Amino acid sequence: MFLTVTEPAIERIKTIQAHYPGKLALYYNRITGGYACGIVGTFSLKLFTNPNEELNATIDSTIGKIAVQQERLTDLKENIVLDYKNSKNSLILRSDAGLINDDVTVLDNDNNKLF
């Protein structure tokens, strides 16, 4: 499994990390209430500064190893891409299976939304 982070996404992440320190992780957030179609959460980027036992695996990417939750790897398919669309001011996560999240949020250690 490999995550391609496009150049626009790299620049956006660098801008965010200039204001908020932390190591980057691809983090699955469970949503209480969920969606009617059985989706129970979304993927976000998390900037963590303290060890997090949930982040117990890594995937390779164009920017190095990215921490992930082992049990969420089955939700990701091959050829994962993280892109940034300036026109939407959004980070977008997709794979060969299609769109995963068209508005990837960036969270801190306490799951506060940074972007």
Secondary structure as UniProt FT lines:
FT   STRAND          2..5
FT   HELIX           7..19
FT   STRAND          23..30
FT   TURN            36..37
FT   STRAND          41..48
FT   TURN            53..54
FT   STRAND          57..61
FT   TURN            62..63
FT   STRAND          66..68
FT   HELIX           70..75
FT   STRAND          80..85
FT   TURN            86..89
FT   STRAND          90..95
FT   TURN            96..97
FT   STRAND          98..104
FT   STRAND          106..107
FT   TURN            109..110
//
